[in-house]
């Protein structure tokens, strides 16, 4: 089972909810054709954050959203025009072993997502600490929770209620160096959001547009 994360930029003055609600029936057909599942699309303003899974190693979002991608801006950086840019997995609580291991046991669990900005000079440190944590304490949080990175913007996908169980594999590290004061160690890495005091200044929860 492969996990996919992508980022896109919608054109101005587009009704995102209407666009993707109307696109959903065709999207569901394309998902069956290309073997994609557990798809969730979130947004922050005109920015889009996409998560889905597939047993196929090549499940291209451009195929899934071909019928509505004219509403998306084109990103530079490759020979062919692209609307979706991949985000890199920099942390996961568990990794899929096989399809059976990855089956959802709680049908009521709902996807949710948060985003955060890293200070550019803290990206390497953040990745280092998270790889260490991931490999020293696999299964320490939501089984389906993971963080993906594009530039210095992070997309944290998870499900609520969380599924917490012990994985059938061991981490790649036998050390125990994960800081005990995790929150205190992480705080200097972030560019804070300008939010009311009752909300997190680090992680900003973003709304779900569609799930399929």
N, C-alpha and C positions, 0 to 999 in steps of 0.2 A: 504494500500500500504506500503510495506517494502522497505527500502533502504539498499543496501549492499556495503561494501567496503572491499577489500582484497589487500594484498601485496604478491608478489611472487618474487623469484629470478631465473632468467634464467641461464642455463648453459653457460659456456664460448664458444665463437666462433659460436654462433647461429645467423643466420640472422633473427632478430626479425620480421621485416616487411614482409619478404617473408613467414616465418613460419605462422604468424597469418593471412596474406592475403589468403594463401592457406587453412587455417583452417576455414575461415569465412563461407563458404557454410554449412558445417556440424554444426558449432556453431549456425547458424540461425535456423536450424531444431531443435536442442536441446533446444534453447530458447523457441520455440513454445511449445515443449513438457513439459517444466518445468515452463512455464508462466513468463519467464524473459523478460524485455524490457528496452529500453534506456541504453543499455550497451556501455561503453566506456573503452578502455584499453590504458593506457599511460605507458611511460617508462622513466627511468633515467639510462642510461648505461644499465646494465643487470637487473636492478630492475624494476618490473612491478607493476602497480597500477590499480586496477580494480574497476569500479563502475557499478552497475545496479540496477534495481528496479523490484519488483514482488508483486502481490497480495498474493503470497504464503509465508508463514512464514519459509519454508524450501526450498530455491532455492540454492542448493549447487554448488559452482563453479567447484568442482571436477567432477560433472556430466556434466556441460556445456563444459568443456575443456578436457574431458577424452580422446579424440582422439589425443591430442597433448601435454599432460602434461608430457610426457617423457623428454621434453626439459627443464623441470623445476627442480630445486634442491628440495630436501626433507628437510622440516623444522622439528626440534625436538620439544618435548614438549607435545605430546599426545601419547596415546597407539597405534593409527593407523598412518601410514605415511601420511603426508599431504604436498601438494604443495602450497596451498593458506592459508595464516594466516589472520584471521579477524582483521580489524581495528575498533577502538571504536569511535562512534559518540560523539564528545565533544562540538560541536557547530553546530546549523543550524538556518537559518533565519526564516524558517517555517517548520512545520511538516505536513505530509499528513493527512487530515481528512478522505477523502474517495477518490475513483478513479476519480470521477467527478471533485473534487476540484484540483486534481493533473494533470489533462490533460494539455498538452502543447498547448498554443494558438498561439505561434510563431514557425512555422515549420522551419524557417530559422535559429533559434538559434543553435549555435554549442557548444559542450562541451569543456571546457578547464580545465587545472589543474595546480596547483603549489604545491611545497613541501617546507618545512622548518624544521630546527632542533631546538628544545627547549633545553636550558640548563637544565640538569637533576634536579638541585635544584629549577628550576622555573616551573616545570610541574604543581604542585598543584595550584600555583598562577595563571597560565595561564587558567587553567580549571575553577577556581573560577570566575575570571573576565568574562570569556566567558559565563558561565552559567548565571551570573547576567545580562549581556547584552542581552542574548537570551530571558530571561524571562521578562526583563523590556521593551524591544523594539522589540517584534516579528514583522517580516515583514520589518525590517529596511534595508534590502539588497536583493540581488537576491533570489527569491523564492526557487530556487533549489540549492542554495549555501550552502555548509556545510563543516565542518572540521572533519577529522577522524585521529585517533592517533594510532600508534603502536610503542612501546618502546618510544623514544623521537622524532620520525619522524612523521611529520604531512602531510597529503594529503588533499589539499583544492580543492574540486570539485565545479565547477560553470558552467554557460552557458552564452554565449554572442550572442546577447545583453541580458542584464539582464531583468528578469521579476520582477517588483516591484509592489506589490499590498498589500492592507491591509488584513491580515488574518481574518477569521471569529471567531477566538478565542482570549482570553486574555492570557497574560503570567501568570506564577505562582507567580510572585513577584509584589507587589504594590509599591515597593520602587523606588527611582530615584538616584541610587548611581553609575551608569556607569560613569567612568571618562570622563570629557569633552575633555581632551587632550589624546585621545585614542592612537594615534601613539606614543606619548612620554611615555605613561604608558607601552605599549607593547614592545618597543624596547629593554629594558634590558633582556627580556625573551629569546632572540634568540641567537643562534650561527650563525654568519653571513657567507654568501657564499663569496668566492673569485671571484667577478665578476667585469667587467668594471663599471666605475662610472655611466654610463647612465642606468644601470640595477639596480633593487632592490637587496640589499645585504641581505634581509631577506627572501623574497619569490622568489623561482626559478621556472619559468614556464617550464613545461616538455611537450614533444611532444605526440600527439595522434597517436596511431598505427592503431586502428580500432574502428569503432562504428557500432552498430547493433540495 
